Structures are given as C-alpha cells and as structure tokens.
Amino acid sequence: MGERHTRSTGRARVRDRCDSDAMTHADDANLSTLFLAGDVMTGRGIDQILRHPGNPRLHEPYLKNAVDYISIAEKVNGPIPRPVEPSYVWGEALQKLRRVKPDAAIVNLETAVTGSDDYWKGKGIHYRMHPENIDCIRTAKIDCCSLANNHVLDWGYAGLAETLATLHGAGIKTAGAGEHDAAAAEPAILALSEGKRVLVFAFGSGDSGIPDVWAASKNTAGVNRLADLSEETALDIATSVRHPRRPGDIVVASIHWGGNWGYGISRDQRRFAHLLIDEGGVDIIHGHSSHHAKGIEVYKRRPILYGCGDFINDYEGIRGYEEFRSHLGLMYFVSVNVENGELARLQMTPTRMRRFQVRRASEIDTQWLVDVLNREGRKLGTRVERSPDHTLHLVWAS
C-alpha cells in the first residue's frame, strides 16, 4: 500500500508518505487495524444538547445544573445548537472513521448511561447520559466500551445495571464492570474476519480515583479494580489472559490509571505494562485517565499508550490546567499483525473539541501535539512524524 518498514536491528521504522487513510486501513490479509480513543464523556452538558436530555440536576460543589456547562462553553466559542443529532458530538471524527474503516473501535466510556437519581454520596463529580441517547455511542460504531473507571458507578448500583443493560441492548460490548467480580473480569470478545478475534480486558487503578468500595466482589456488582500495580497482580492477570486466548487473537489491556494531569509515567506503570506483555501476551496497552495525551512506548513491538487523553468532554471554558490543552485529542489507529501480534504501524489524527463537537485540530494545535509527543516519547524511544494531511505517524526503534 506504499508503506515499507525496515526491520534491521537498531534502525527506526520508516514509512513513505502517501494517502494516510489508505495506509491506515488494514488491507493486508494479516493485519488488523483498531481504533482506540481515551475518555469519551457524553454526560452532563453533552447529554443536555442531545435529543433526550436527562435530569440536569448536579451534586457538585460549584454547579448544580448540567445546563450551566453549555453556558460556560458558549461564552468561549459561541452558540451550541440543541437538540442535536446523535452524530453531532463526533463531528469530523466520523468522516475519518468512515474512510479508515477500522476492524474494531474501543473507547473508555467515562459516564454512566442511566436515568437513576441515586448519586454516589461523598463523590464530588457525577456523570450520566440518558439511556435514550445511546445512539450517540452507537452512531460511531463503537464495538466495545471499557467501564473500569471512576465514573461508571456515579449513580449507584442501579445506574451501573442500567448502563450495562443499555449498552448490551444496543449491541455494544463492555469490559471492566459487571454484576460480580467474575463478570467484571471477563474480556469483551470482538469478532474479526476469518475467525480472528480481539479480546478486550479492562482494569481500573485506585490512583485514578476509583473508590475501594467500587471493586466488584463475589456477591457485589462493581468494577474490575486493581489491588495495586505489583508484579503479583500482573502475573495473576497474565494467567487470566492466557486462558481464553486462541492463536490469532489480538489482546488489548484497557487500563484506567493515574491522575488527570501531568505527563509523568511511574516506574510501577512501566513495569506493570511490560509484565502484561511478557507474561500475559498482551498486544496493546490502552491507557487512559489523564485529560491529555501522554508519551507512547513500543516494547517488544507492542504499543503502550500510557494516556490517550480525553476525546469527548464538556470542559470548554472551564479554567485551570490550560497548559495541558485538554480540548485537544487524538484518534489512535493501531495496525497489528494478527499472526504474531506485532505492531505494524500506529497513526494518529489530531482533534479538538469546539462547541461540544470533535473537529480536526488546527495547524498550530497539531504542531503542539507533535512537540508534546516527541518530548515525552524521547524518554520512551519513540517520536512522531507528520504527513501533509497532518496525520501523525509513530516512529520507533526496531
């Protein structure tokens, strides 16, 4: 397809420049391309502009009505239409998805999908989208939502049950939360062509803000919460990953970990990710929780996305942490060899949120993301290059 990789030891992978969309779609018989995104938050202000807005009442320290988030955004970027079609918030991202046609699409859904009013007492922020707005997720042809995060139980156990029922009823697989610990730990299994599959395991770490009590147990619903990032925990996961895996499966570990701000990657996170690859045969680490993109590593030809950043949110106009530019996001297109799980290419499309809609990032914003990814990737052995169409291509040492 016009892309060539050098495989000589110690040399960087190099790619010719041609039509990025044509390259991204895995036309090769032994390649599969997955679309990955970080946090997708369709609750609160975004829920209020959709066709079926839920109860706008909030229990936050500063704002008590979700409609206020619309007003804050409008003061910065102008009027936001409402009600909008389910496809509105995805904006130009849908055009990219239709051109690339990924084999599977996986996101971290950072909101409950429920009409429950049973908010979690003592927790400052609660996200929810009305179940009748589920087409907002379905319109992007999302195959799997990771739910092992710090918002899925914002509206109680009834809210979690309705979230699971709504997503499954819409034909969307989930991982990382369930009616008991075994269900929360089960992988989502996504069918590919010719009998190939993607297995998505989802985990949540306490340092991302997931309360201890949210951990699923034998008799209690909840999330697949990690006890810690120790070697013992990683080896336990490795055993559970190996059990359902078949030859040709692509294994994704979707992990909600770390704080919202900052580019630091802890030694424990790197060791944990490496162990999942070494011992569990995980092919892709899909990390999220940070509100901005973090550095990328390629370890033994497996990509580690330590923090994919926010993709959809209602944070426009909210002051604080401006230096991280959380309105900027990335669409990650990861192409792997299904025979051996090795990374063939990783391409990224820079985006920005404006008027609660995903749009292509500007020239200036794209260059800012390039600079950040190169600065942070230098520590991890990666860098990015730009195509004329502003698609970013990851380059790493073989």
C-alpha distance (Angstrom), angle and dihedral (degrees) to the residues before:
residue distance angle dihedral
M1 . . .
G2 3.82 . .
E3 3.82 95.9 .
R4 3.78 120.7 111.3
H5 3.80 128.0 -175.8
T6 3.78 125.8 -155.1
R7 3.78 113.0 -138.8
S8 3.78 100.1 -171.6
T9 3.79 112.5 129.8
G10 3.77 113.4 -96.9
R11 3.79 96.3 11.2
A12 3.77 123.2 117.2
R13 3.75 118.9 -112.8
V14 3.78 107.7 -104.5
R15 3.80 127.9 -161.9
D16 3.79 132.5 -165.4
R17 3.79 117.9 -123.7
C18 3.78 115.3 -112.8
D19 3.78 137.1 120.3
S20 3.80 102.3 -23.7
D21 3.80 94.8 -158.7
A22 3.78 91.2 53.0
M23 3.78 90.1 49.9
T24 3.77 95.3 46.3
H25 3.79 96.6 56.8
A26 3.79 107.9 82.3
D27 3.78 101.7 -122.4
D28 3.81 89.5 157.2
A29 3.78 110.7 100.0
N30 3.80 92.4 -128.4
L31 3.81 98.5 44.5
S32 3.78 130.0 84.6
T33 3.79 124.9 -171.2
L34 3.79 121.8 -148.6
F35 3.79 126.6 -166.8
L36 3.79 112.2 -140.4
A37 3.78 128.8 -177.5
G38 3.76 134.1 174.1
D39 3.79 125.8 -128.4
V40 3.80 116.5 -4.8
M41 3.80 107.5 -168.6
T42 3.80 110.2 -178.1
G43 3.79 95.8 162.1
R44 3.76 134.5 94.2
G45 3.83 111.2 18.3
I46 3.79 94.1 11.3
D47 3.79 91.7 50.4
Q48 3.81 88.1 54.6
I49 3.82 94.1 59.1
L50 3.80 93.9 49.0
R51 3.79 123.6 91.9
H52 3.81 95.8 -97.2
P53 3.81 108.3 38.3
G54 3.77 114.8 -171.0
N55 3.78 129.4 -141.4
P56 3.84 103.3 -49.5
R57 3.80 95.1 -153.7
L58 3.81 113.2 125.1
H59 3.79 132.5 -167.8
E60 3.80 97.1 -152.1
P61 3.81 126.2 132.8
Y62 3.83 94.2 -116.0
L63 3.80 110.4 21.6
K64 3.79 127.6 41.7
N65 3.80 101.3 -177.3
A66 3.82 127.5 54.9
V67 3.82 90.5 -144.6
D68 3.81 87.8 69.9
Y69 3.82 88.8 71.3
I70 3.79 88.8 61.2
S71 3.80 90.8 52.1
I72 3.82 92.0 49.9
A73 3.80 91.5 51.5
E74 3.80 93.2 46.2
K75 3.80 91.5 54.9
V76 3.80 88.5 61.2
N77 3.81 105.3 36.8
G78 3.79 107.2 14.2
P79 3.82 135.9 -107.0
I80 3.79 120.1 -9.6
P81 3.82 114.7 -151.5
R82 3.80 121.0 -123.9
P83 2.84 141.1 -132.6
V84 3.79 94.4 26.1
E85 3.78 133.5 -175.4
P86 3.83 117.1 -97.8
S87 3.80 90.1 -106.7
Y88 3.81 94.0 56.1
V89 3.80 99.2 90.0
W90 3.83 92.8 51.0
G91 3.79 90.2 55.6
E92 3.80 114.1 160.7
A93 3.80 91.5 0.8
L94 3.81 88.2 78.0
Q95 3.79 91.2 59.1
K96 3.79 90.1 53.6
L97 3.80 92.7 47.4
R98 3.80 91.6 50.3
R99 3.80 91.6 51.4
V100 3.79 96.3 45.4
K101 3.83 96.7 39.8
P102 3.83 95.9 -160.9
D103 3.78 117.7 -152.7
A104 3.80 90.8 -125.2
A105 3.82 137.1 5.4
I106 3.81 121.8 -147.5
V107 3.81 129.0 -180.0
N108 3.78 139.0 165.7
L109 3.81 104.7 -112.9
E110 3.79 103.5 -146.5
T111 3.78 98.6 -167.7
A112 3.76 142.5 60.5
V113 3.80 115.5 -111.6
T114 3.76 101.1 -142.3
G115 3.76 149.1 107.7
S116 3.82 91.0 -138.0
D117 3.80 116.9 132.2
D118 3.81 92.8 -164.8
Y119 3.80 95.9 110.4
W120 3.79 119.0 -171.9
K121 3.79 105.8 -99.6
G122 3.78 116.9 -129.7
K123 3.80 94.3 21.7
G124 3.79 113.1 113.7
I125 3.81 101.9 -148.6
H126 3.82 128.4 41.2
Y127 3.81 124.7 -175.0
R128 3.79 124.9 -165.5
M129 3.78 138.3 159.2
H130 3.80 121.8 -160.2
P131 3.84 111.0 -105.8
E132 3.81 91.0 -126.0
N133 3.80 87.4 65.2
I134 3.81 92.1 63.0
D135 3.81 89.2 113.8
C136 3.80 85.5 74.6
I137 3.82 86.6 72.7
R138 3.77 97.2 33.8
T139 3.81 94.4 52.3
A140 3.81 90.3 67.7
K141 3.82 90.3 52.1
I142 3.78 92.3 -121.0
D143 3.80 108.4 -177.7
C144 3.79 100.2 -169.2
C145 3.79 137.3 19.4
S146 3.77 120.2 -159.3
L147 3.81 107.4 -140.6
A148 3.80 102.2 179.1
N149 3.79 93.3 110.1
N150 3.79 142.2 109.5
H151 3.83 97.5 -94.8
V152 3.79 107.4 46.8
L153 3.83 91.9 89.2
D154 3.81 95.6 40.8
W155 3.82 89.5 115.9
G156 3.79 98.5 41.8
Y157 3.76 133.9 -105.2
A158 3.78 91.9 -52.4
G159 3.79 87.8 55.4
L160 3.81 91.3 51.2
A161 3.80 92.1 48.9
E162 3.80 91.0 50.6
T163 3.80 91.1 46.5
L164 3.80 91.6 54.5
A165 3.80 93.5 43.9
T166 3.81 92.9 48.4
L167 3.79 95.2 48.4
H168 3.80 93.7 45.1
G169 3.79 90.7 45.9
A170 3.80 88.1 55.7
G171 3.79 91.1 52.2
I172 3.81 94.2 -107.2
K173 3.81 117.2 137.4
T174 3.79 121.1 -136.8
A175 3.79 136.5 -158.1
G176 3.77 133.9 -174.4
A177 3.81 101.8 37.8
G178 3.78 134.6 62.3
E179 3.78 149.9 139.5
H180 3.82 90.8 -76.5
D181 3.80 138.8 2.0
A182 3.80 95.8 -85.7
A183 3.81 91.8 53.1
A184 3.81 91.9 46.2
A185 3.79 90.8 52.3
E186 3.81 96.1 48.2
P187 3.79 116.4 107.1
A188 3.77 123.3 -119.6
I189 3.80 106.4 -118.9
L190 3.80 115.4 -146.6
A191 3.78 117.5 -169.1
L192 3.80 119.3 -133.9
S193 3.79 128.7 -175.3
E194 3.79 122.8 -69.2
G195 3.78 93.6 22.4
K196 3.80 95.2 -60.5
R197 3.79 119.3 139.9
V198 3.79 143.7 -164.6
L199 3.80 115.8 -139.8
V200 3.80 113.6 -158.3
F201 3.80 117.2 -163.6
A202 3.81 115.7 -176.2
F203 3.79 128.7 -158.8
G204 3.79 135.6 175.8
S205 3.79 127.0 -151.9
G206 3.78 124.2 -147.7
D207 3.80 91.9 -127.4
S208 3.82 88.5 69.1
G209 3.79 90.1 65.4
I210 3.82 100.3 -94.1
P211 3.83 107.2 147.6
D212 3.80 117.3 -124.7
V213 3.79 90.7 -121.9
W214 3.81 91.1 60.0
A215 3.80 91.7 70.1
A216 3.80 110.8 114.2
S217 3.78 115.5 -119.3
K218 3.78 136.8 -173.5
N219 3.79 91.2 -82.4
T220 3.80 103.1 20.9
A221 3.78 132.9 71.9
G222 3.77 119.0 -126.2
V223 3.77 146.1 104.6
N224 3.77 132.7 -45.1
R225 3.80 92.3 -105.2
L226 3.78 119.4 -174.6
A227 3.79 115.1 -125.8
D228 3.81 87.9 -146.4
L229 3.79 141.2 -45.4
S230 3.79 94.7 -92.6
E231 3.78 127.3 138.3
E232 3.81 89.3 -111.0
T233 3.81 91.8 56.5
A234 3.80 91.6 47.3
L235 3.80 91.8 50.7
D236 3.81 91.4 49.5
I237 3.80 89.4 52.9
A238 3.78 90.7 46.8
T239 3.79 89.8 57.5
S240 3.80 92.5 50.5
V241 3.82 91.4 47.5
R242 3.80 94.6 51.8
H243 3.80 93.6 52.6
P244 3.85 101.0 69.4
R245 3.79 96.0 29.7
R246 3.80 120.3 114.6
P247 3.82 128.8 -170.4
G248 3.79 109.2 -79.2
D249 3.83 95.1 25.4
I250 3.80 118.8 134.3
V251 3.80 110.5 -140.8
V252 3.82 120.3 -152.6
A253 3.80 122.8 -170.8
S254 3.82 107.4 -159.6
I255 3.81 108.3 -163.6
H256 3.80 128.9 -174.5
W257 3.80 102.8 -157.8
G258 3.77 143.3 145.0
G259 3.78 132.7 21.7
N260 3.78 129.8 -54.1
W261 3.81 97.4 -106.3
G262 3.78 136.8 42.7
Y263 3.79 136.4 52.4
G264 3.77 98.4 -118.8
I265 3.80 118.8 124.5
S266 3.76 113.3 -160.4
R267 3.77 124.7 -131.4
D268 3.81 87.7 -120.3
Q269 3.81 91.8 56.2
R270 3.80 93.2 50.9
R271 3.79 92.8 46.5
F272 3.80 91.3 46.8
A273 3.81 92.5 50.5
H274 3.80 92.0 46.9
L275 3.80 91.5 50.3
L276 3.81 92.2 51.2
I277 3.80 88.2 54.6
D278 3.82 96.5 41.1
E279 3.79 98.7 42.6
G280 3.79 104.9 20.9
G281 3.77 100.5 37.4
V282 3.81 92.0 -126.3
D283 3.80 110.8 173.1
I284 3.82 102.1 -165.7
I285 3.80 131.1 26.9
H286 3.82 108.4 -153.9
G287 3.79 105.3 -167.1
H288 3.79 126.0 -175.3
S289 3.82 144.9 156.9
S290 3.80 99.6 94.7
H291 3.81 112.2 103.7
H292 3.80 89.9 -134.1
A293 3.80 137.3 42.8
K294 3.80 117.6 -83.7
G295 3.80 134.1 -163.7
I296 3.81 123.1 -61.2
E297 3.78 127.0 -136.7
V298 3.80 130.6 -167.5
Y299 3.79 109.3 -152.6
K300 3.79 118.3 -177.0
R301 3.81 87.2 -16.5
R302 3.81 91.9 -55.5
P303 3.83 119.3 118.3
I304 3.79 120.3 -124.4
L305 3.80 112.2 -163.6
Y306 3.79 99.5 -169.1
G307 3.79 93.8 -173.2
C308 3.79 125.0 3.3
G309 3.81 93.2 -172.3
D310 3.78 128.0 -141.8
F311 3.78 117.2 -42.0
I312 3.83 103.0 177.8
N313 3.80 123.9 17.1
D314 3.79 143.4 136.0
Y315 3.81 96.8 -122.7
E316 3.81 98.0 116.6
G317 3.77 111.2 135.9
I318 3.80 95.8 10.0
R319 3.77 108.0 131.8
G320 3.79 125.9 -134.6
Y321 3.81 133.9 70.1
E322 3.81 91.4 32.9
E323 3.80 90.1 154.7
F324 3.81 89.4 72.5
R325 3.83 94.1 55.1
S326 3.79 94.5 -144.7
H327 3.81 90.0 -177.0
L328 3.82 87.2 74.7
G329 3.79 119.9 83.9
L330 3.78 143.7 168.0
M331 3.78 135.2 -129.2
Y332 3.81 105.4 -144.6
F333 3.82 117.6 -151.9
V334 3.80 109.1 -171.7
S335 3.81 117.8 -171.1
V336 3.81 116.0 -166.5
N337 3.78 135.8 176.7
V338 3.80 106.0 -109.5
E339 3.78 91.7 -153.8
N340 3.80 96.1 61.4
G341 3.81 106.0 5.6
E342 3.79 93.7 -119.3
L343 3.78 121.5 150.4
A344 3.80 112.2 -107.8
R345 3.80 98.1 176.4
L346 3.77 142.0 -18.5
Q347 3.78 118.8 -154.5
M348 3.78 126.9 -179.8
T349 3.79 132.7 -162.1
P350 3.83 114.1 -152.3
T351 3.81 115.1 -134.1
R352 3.78 140.4 175.3
M353 3.79 134.9 -157.0
R354 3.79 115.4 -121.3
R355 3.80 124.6 165.5
F356 3.81 88.4 -6.5
Q357 3.81 91.1 -58.6
V358 3.81 133.1 111.6
R359 3.79 112.6 -118.6
R360 3.79 135.5 170.0
A361 3.78 111.5 -86.2
S362 3.78 119.4 -109.4
E363 3.79 123.9 -110.8
I364 3.80 91.0 -99.3
D365 3.81 94.0 47.3
T366 3.80 91.8 46.4
Q367 3.79 91.4 53.0
W368 3.80 89.9 48.3
L369 3.82 89.9 55.1
V370 3.80 90.7 47.1
D371 3.79 90.3 53.0
V372 3.80 92.5 48.6
L373 3.81 94.5 47.2
N374 3.79 91.2 47.6
R375 3.79 93.6 46.6
E376 3.80 93.0 49.1
G377 3.79 94.9 35.6
R378 3.79 92.6 55.2
K379 3.81 88.4 72.9
L380 3.81 89.7 51.4
G381 3.81 100.4 42.5
T382 3.82 98.6 -103.5
R383 3.78 139.6 106.1
V384 3.79 136.8 174.4
E385 3.79 133.1 -125.6
R386 3.79 128.3 -160.8
S387 3.78 129.8 -127.2
P388 3.81 120.2 -148.0
D389 3.82 87.8 -101.1
H390 3.85 89.4 56.9
T391 3.80 93.8 -108.8
L392 3.81 109.6 147.8
H393 3.80 120.1 -134.4
L394 3.78 122.4 -160.4
V395 3.79 116.2 -131.0
W396 3.78 120.7 -165.4
A397 3.79 139.0 166.3
S398 3.80 113.8 -93.4
